[in-house]
Structure formats: structure tokens, C-alpha cells
Amino acid sequence: MISNNTHSTLVLEDGAQLAYEVLGSHHIESQEPIVLIGGMSSLRGDWERLAASLAVKRPVLLFDHRGMGDSTLSPGKEEVITMESLARDLLFLLCTLGWRRLSLCGFSMGGVVTQQLLFLPYLSSNPTQLPFHVTHVLLTGTLCSVLRDPRFGLRVDTSVPDRPRTYEEKKEIARPTLEATFDPRWMADTTNTQRFDWWLNRMISGRPTHVILMQGRALNRFTFDGFHDKLPKDMQFLIIHGKEDKIVPSYCGEEILQRIPWAKTVKVGQSPGEIPSLDFGHIWFEYFDIQVWYDVVNEFLKEGEARTPPGGYIARL
């Protein structure tokens, strides 16, 4: 395990390296950790504001999927990315950390990876028990079956330039994709301009197109039929999905609710744990004050909360 000032690197069984970091690690002995699992093309730093707020009270695990950001693909062989391989990457990381109880928050493709992780014990080929207890799961802006609707999805520019692109050219290519992750009202609000520019500057590095395309192919080849019924009924689920999501349509969240009928949806209201409106786009955690989402997550994690015995959290960092 290689460590530096910003992240640690775990070498996976096939030689790929997974970059990760644990914020709020000083809470590891007293609070249940939460794992933030990013979507297609995402980097761990995309969670910046939500992760920092949650880490005030609990450990927060962030990581880059293989081939993205500071993580690498496996050396010396042709890579094939699947939802199962991404889930097993995460399983290897969690086993290394040694946590006994934890919560998961999967966003977009990360929500598919989250479900795949929970289904590993029930696979017909190479079933794998999870050596930890997942208490709470947030499935956000995600889906439980392959999206076939051509009106939605993440558009990736696959053109090959005849010369290296300039910094500004890269930004202009990334701009339409990023704009689609928000809604027109958010984009028109000048108070969001600085935040949009922050995202745009982040979009042009650390996100290799060929890896994003492999992730996209994997998202078109998974099937979860018959698995949701096997999930423990005491596992708490919360669905967060904006009505203005133009990447993963809101009816995908409704399908998850059909498959997990005991799941809850985030409520609209003014109390802690509720949100002002469901009128938000794909990157849900960029809407409203971050305190709103901090309360949503923490109020949800209190539900069905069981006392953890001393030493219930083990960290091998």
C-alpha cells in the first residue's frame, strides 16, 4: 500500500491500482463509515462539498474507479470493465480496510456498482459473501436495468484530433456534457457560474475517454433480474432522484422502488432530512445548500440504527 499526502493506493489482485482516501478517519472508532461511489467518468474529488460536510461527524471513503483519476488499469493485459469487476474492486478495498459495518451511497453508475456489490453473494458463478454488514444504502440518480431510451445518457466525444487540443478547446468539448448534468434553471442562475466553472476545469483531466467508453459498455451489459428480492429486508434504502435529471430519467428511480418496495424516497419539506424540491438535475448534491444534503444523509443513517459494540470499526490504513 503506497501513501502520499492526498491519497493511498491499493494494488488489486490483477495489478491495477486503486486510489482512495478516508476523510474524517478520526471518527473511525465511534461512527459508522459511509462510502461514496461515483458514477461514469467521475473522480473522487467530485464529491468535494458533500464529503467534507459528512466527514465532520463520520468517516467518509472516496475512491477513483480503476483507470480513472489516480487509479490505473491492470498492466500487461487487455482490460474488460464490467459492473461485477468494479464491484469486486470495491469489495477488495473494503476488505482491506476491515470495516465491519458501513453505509453505501452510489451515484449514477456508482448506484449500479452498489447494487452489484450487494448481489455478489447471490451470483450463480463465483458467489462471494460480504465480510461486513451494510446497514444503509442511498441510491441516487441511478438505475436498476439497462437504459435504452436514446433521449438520456452521458454523451462522450470520441473524435480523434489531428493535433493536441488546447486547454480552452478541451473545455468547450466538455461543456455540453457538463451542462446536461444540470437543468436550465440552474444553468441560468448566475450564482452558480463559479461552481459550473469549477466543474468544467475538473472535467478536462483525469478522465480518459477510452476508460469512460468501457464504463459505458459495461452499463449496457448488466442484468439484475431476480436479485433485489434477495436483499435483507432490514437493510435501509433511500432513493434520491431529481425530476430534471436528463442523464438518468426519474422513472429509473421509480423502477428501483418497484424492485425494492421497502425503500424510501427523499421527502420534500423544510425539516432536517427533507429537501426544498425535487426539481434538480443529475448532479443532485450541487443543488441547495450543502447543509440540506448533510441532513438528508445523516437523518437517514439514524433510521434503524443499531448500537455498535466497542471496536466495531476496524481500519487498516
C-alpha positions as CSV (number, residue, x, y, z in Angstrom):
1,M,0.0,0.0,0.0
2,I,1.5,3.3,-1.1
3,S,0.6,6.5,0.7
4,N,1.2,10.2,-0.1
5,N,-0.2,13.5,1.2
6,T,-3.5,13.2,-0.6
7,H,-4.4,9.6,-1.1
8,S,-3.4,6.0,-0.6
9,T,-3.0,3.4,-3.4
10,L,-4.1,-0.2,-3.1
11,V,-2.8,-2.7,-5.6
12,L,-5.6,-5.1,-6.7
13,E,-5.2,-8.7,-7.5
14,D,-4.7,-8.1,-11.2
15,G,-2.1,-5.4,-10.7
16,A,-4.5,-2.5,-11.2
17,Q,-4.1,0.3,-8.6
18,L,-7.0,1.9,-6.8
19,A,-6.6,5.4,-5.3
20,Y,-8.6,6.2,-2.3
21,E,-8.8,8.4,0.8
22,V,-10.7,8.3,4.1
23,L,-11.9,11.7,5.3
24,G,-12.8,12.0,9.0
25,S,-10.8,9.0,9.8
26,H,-10.5,10.1,13.5
27,H,-14.2,9.1,13.8
28,I,-13.5,5.5,12.9
29,E,-13.8,4.1,16.4
30,S,-17.2,5.8,17.1
31,Q,-19.1,6.3,13.9
32,E,-20.2,4.1,11.0
33,P,-18.3,4.9,7.8
34,I,-20.1,5.8,4.6
35,V,-18.7,5.0,1.1
36,L,-19.4,7.5,-1.7
37,I,-19.3,5.6,-5.0
38,G,-19.1,7.8,-8.1
39,G,-20.6,7.5,-11.5
40,M,-19.5,7.1,-15.1
41,S,-16.4,9.4,-15.7
42,S,-16.4,10.5,-12.1
43,L,-13.4,11.2,-9.9
44,R,-13.4,11.1,-6.1
45,G,-12.8,14.8,-5.8
46,D,-16.2,15.4,-7.5
47,W,-17.8,14.7,-4.1
48,E,-15.8,17.6,-2.5
49,R,-18.5,19.6,-0.7
50,L,-20.7,16.7,0.4
51,A,-17.8,14.6,1.5
52,A,-16.2,17.4,3.5
53,S,-19.5,18.1,5.3
54,L,-20.2,14.5,6.1
55,A,-16.6,14.0,7.4
56,V,-17.2,16.4,10.2
57,K,-19.2,13.7,12.0
58,R,-18.2,10.3,10.4
59,P,-15.5,8.6,8.3
60,V,-16.1,9.0,4.5
61,L,-14.4,6.8,1.9
62,L,-13.7,8.2,-1.5
63,F,-12.0,6.4,-4.4
64,D,-11.4,6.5,-8.1
65,H,-12.7,3.6,-10.2
66,R,-10.0,1.7,-12.0
67,G,-8.5,3.6,-14.9
68,M,-9.8,7.0,-13.7
69,G,-8.0,9.8,-11.9
70,D,-5.2,8.4,-9.7
71,S,-6.3,4.8,-10.3
72,T,-4.9,2.6,-13.0
73,L,-5.9,-0.2,-15.2
74,S,-4.3,-3.6,-14.9
75,P,-0.9,-3.7,-16.6
76,G,0.1,-6.0,-19.4
77,K,-3.4,-7.2,-20.5
78,E,-6.4,-6.1,-22.4
79,E,-8.9,-4.6,-19.9
80,V,-12.5,-5.5,-19.7
81,I,-14.6,-3.5,-17.3
82,T,-17.9,-4.9,-16.0
83,M,-20.2,-3.9,-13.2
84,E,-19.1,-7.0,-11.4
85,S,-15.4,-6.2,-11.8
86,L,-16.0,-2.7,-10.5
87,A,-18.0,-4.1,-7.5
88,R,-15.2,-6.6,-6.8
89,D,-12.6,-3.8,-6.9
90,L,-14.7,-2.0,-4.2
91,L,-15.1,-5.3,-2.2
92,F,-11.3,-5.7,-2.2
93,L,-10.8,-2.2,-0.9
94,L,-13.4,-2.6,1.8
95,C,-11.9,-6.0,2.9
96,T,-8.5,-4.3,3.1
97,L,-9.9,-1.5,5.3
98,G,-11.5,-4.2,7.5
99,W,-14.7,-2.3,8.4
100,R,-17.4,-4.5,9.9
101,R,-20.4,-2.1,9.4
102,L,-20.8,0.6,6.8
103,S,-23.2,2.5,4.7
104,L,-23.1,3.0,0.9
105,C,-24.1,5.9,-1.3
106,G,-24.0,5.1,-5.0
107,F,-24.5,7.9,-7.6
108,S,-25.4,7.1,-11.3
109,M,-23.1,4.3,-12.4
110,G,-22.0,4.1,-8.8
111,G,-25.5,3.1,-7.8
112,V,-25.3,0.2,-10.3
113,V,-21.9,-0.8,-8.8
114,T,-23.5,-0.5,-5.3
115,Q,-26.3,-2.9,-6.3
116,Q,-23.9,-5.3,-7.9
117,L,-21.8,-5.3,-4.7
118,L,-24.9,-6.3,-2.7
119,F,-25.7,-9.0,-5.2
120,L,-22.3,-10.7,-5.1
121,P,-23.4,-13.3,-2.5
122,Y,-26.3,-14.4,-4.9
123,L,-24.4,-14.9,-8.1
124,S,-24.7,-18.3,-9.8
125,S,-21.0,-18.1,-10.8
126,N,-18.4,-17.3,-8.1
127,P,-20.8,-16.1,-5.4
128,T,-18.9,-14.1,-2.7
129,Q,-20.1,-13.3,0.8
130,L,-19.6,-9.8,2.0
131,P,-17.5,-9.9,5.2
132,F,-19.2,-6.7,6.5
133,H,-22.7,-5.6,7.3
134,V,-24.3,-2.9,5.1
135,T,-26.8,-1.0,7.2
136,H,-28.0,1.8,4.9
137,V,-27.9,2.3,1.1
138,L,-28.5,5.6,-0.8
139,L,-29.2,5.0,-4.5
140,T,-29.0,8.4,-6.2
141,G,-29.6,9.3,-9.8
142,T,-29.2,5.7,-10.8
143,L,-30.9,2.7,-12.4
144,C,-31.5,-1.0,-11.9
145,S,-31.8,-2.0,-15.6
146,V,-30.1,-1.0,-18.8
147,L,-31.2,2.4,-20.1
148,R,-32.4,2.0,-23.7
149,D,-34.0,5.5,-24.0
150,P,-31.9,7.5,-26.5
151,R,-33.1,10.8,-25.1
152,F,-30.9,10.2,-22.0
153,G,-27.4,9.1,-21.1
154,L,-24.0,10.6,-21.0
155,R,-22.6,11.8,-24.3
156,V,-18.9,11.2,-24.9
157,D,-16.9,12.9,-27.6
158,T,-14.9,10.2,-29.4
159,S,-13.4,12.3,-32.2
160,V,-9.7,12.0,-32.7
161,P,-8.0,15.4,-33.2
162,D,-5.2,15.9,-35.7
163,R,-3.2,17.8,-33.1
164,P,-3.2,18.2,-29.4
165,R,-6.2,20.2,-28.2
166,T,-5.7,23.4,-26.3
167,Y,-6.9,23.8,-22.7
168,E,-9.8,26.0,-24.0
169,E,-10.7,23.5,-26.7
170,K,-11.0,20.8,-24.2
171,K,-13.3,22.9,-22.0
172,E,-15.6,23.6,-24.9
173,I,-15.8,19.9,-25.8
174,A,-16.6,19.1,-22.2
175,R,-19.1,21.9,-21.8
176,P,-22.2,20.3,-23.4
177,T,-21.8,17.1,-21.4
178,L,-21.5,19.0,-18.2
179,E,-24.4,21.3,-19.0
180,A,-26.6,18.2,-19.4
181,T,-26.0,17.2,-15.9
182,F,-27.8,20.3,-14.6
183,D,-31.1,21.8,-15.6
184,P,-31.7,25.1,-17.5
185,R,-32.8,27.0,-14.4
186,W,-29.7,26.0,-12.5
187,M,-27.6,27.0,-15.5
188,A,-29.3,30.4,-15.8
189,D,-28.7,31.3,-12.2
190,T,-25.6,33.4,-12.2
191,T,-24.8,32.4,-8.6
192,N,-23.9,29.0,-10.0
193,T,-21.4,30.3,-12.6
194,Q,-18.4,29.9,-10.4
195,R,-19.4,26.4,-9.4
196,F,-20.0,25.4,-13.0
197,D,-16.5,26.7,-13.9
198,W,-15.1,24.7,-11.1
199,W,-16.7,21.6,-12.6
200,L,-15.6,22.5,-16.2
201,N,-12.0,22.9,-15.2
202,R,-12.1,19.4,-13.5
203,M,-13.7,17.7,-16.5
204,I,-10.7,18.0,-18.8
205,S,-8.2,15.9,-16.9
206,G,-8.0,12.5,-15.2
207,R,-11.0,11.1,-17.2
208,P,-9.6,9.0,-20.1
209,T,-12.1,8.7,-22.9
210,H,-11.2,5.0,-23.6
211,V,-12.0,4.1,-19.9
212,I,-15.2,6.1,-20.0
213,L,-16.3,4.2,-23.1
214,M,-15.5,0.9,-21.3
215,Q,-17.7,2.0,-18.4
216,G,-20.4,2.9,-20.9
217,R,-20.3,-0.6,-22.5
218,A,-20.5,-2.1,-19.0
219,L,-23.6,-0.1,-18.3
220,N,-25.2,-1.6,-21.4
221,R,-24.5,-5.2,-20.4
222,F,-25.7,-5.8,-16.8
223,T,-28.8,-7.5,-15.6
224,F,-30.2,-7.6,-12.1
225,D,-33.3,-9.6,-12.7
226,G,-34.4,-11.6,-9.7
227,F,-31.7,-10.2,-7.3
228,H,-33.5,-7.4,-5.5
229,D,-35.9,-9.9,-3.8
230,K,-32.9,-11.5,-2.1
231,L,-31.8,-8.3,-0.3
232,P,-32.2,-8.3,3.5
233,K,-35.4,-6.5,4.5
234,D,-33.7,-4.9,7.4
235,M,-31.3,-3.1,5.0
236,Q,-32.4,0.5,4.8
237,F,-32.7,2.1,1.3
238,L,-33.2,5.8,0.3
239,I,-33.8,6.8,-3.3
240,I,-32.8,10.3,-4.4
241,H,-33.7,11.2,-8.0
242,G,-34.4,14.6,-9.4
243,K,-37.3,15.3,-11.8
244,E,-35.0,17.4,-14.0
245,D,-32.4,14.6,-14.5
246,K,-31.5,14.5,-18.2
247,I,-28.9,11.7,-17.8
248,V,-30.8,9.1,-15.9
249,P,-34.5,9.8,-16.1
250,S,-36.6,9.9,-12.9
251,Y,-38.6,6.9,-14.0
252,C,-35.5,4.8,-13.3
253,G,-35.8,5.7,-9.7
254,E,-39.4,4.6,-9.8
255,E,-38.3,1.2,-11.1
256,I,-35.9,0.8,-8.2
257,L,-38.8,1.5,-5.8
258,Q,-40.8,-1.3,-7.6
259,R,-37.9,-3.7,-7.1
260,I,-37.2,-2.6,-3.5
261,P,-40.7,-1.9,-2.2
262,W,-39.4,-1.2,1.4
263,A,-37.1,1.6,0.1
264,K,-38.0,5.2,0.9
265,T,-37.7,8.3,-1.2
266,V,-36.3,11.6,0.0
267,K,-39.2,13.9,1.2
268,V,-39.9,17.4,0.2
269,G,-40.3,19.8,3.1
270,Q,-38.5,22.2,5.5
271,S,-37.5,19.8,8.3
272,P,-34.0,18.3,8.6
273,G,-33.7,15.3,6.3
274,E,-36.1,16.9,3.7
275,I,-35.3,18.9,0.6
276,P,-36.9,22.1,-0.8
277,S,-37.9,20.5,-4.1
278,L,-37.5,17.5,-6.4
279,D,-36.7,19.9,-9.3
280,F,-33.0,19.2,-9.6
281,G,-30.7,17.6,-12.2
282,H,-28.3,14.7,-12.3
283,I,-25.6,16.1,-10.0
284,W,-28.1,16.2,-7.1
285,F,-25.5,17.2,-4.5
286,E,-24.8,20.5,-6.3
287,Y,-28.4,21.7,-5.6
288,F,-29.5,23.6,-2.5
289,D,-27.3,24.4,0.4
290,I,-24.9,21.5,1.3
291,Q,-26.4,21.5,4.8
292,V,-29.6,20.2,3.2
293,W,-27.9,17.1,1.9
294,Y,-25.9,16.7,5.1
295,D,-29.1,16.5,7.0
296,V,-30.7,14.1,4.4
297,V,-27.8,11.7,4.7
298,N,-27.5,11.9,8.5
299,E,-31.2,11.7,9.3
300,F,-31.4,8.6,7.0
301,L,-28.4,7.0,8.7
302,K,-30.2,7.3,12.1
303,E,-33.1,5.2,10.9
304,G,-32.9,1.6,12.2
305,E,-29.6,2.5,13.7
306,A,-28.2,-0.2,16.0
307,R,-25.6,0.3,18.6
308,T,-22.2,-0.9,17.5
309,P,-20.1,-2.6,20.2
310,P,-16.7,-1.1,21.1
311,G,-14.2,-2.0,18.4
312,G,-16.9,-2.4,15.9
313,Y,-15.0,-0.5,13.3
314,I,-11.5,-1.6,12.3
315,A,-9.3,0.4,10.0
316,R,-6.2,-0.8,8.3
317,L,-5.0,2.3,6.5
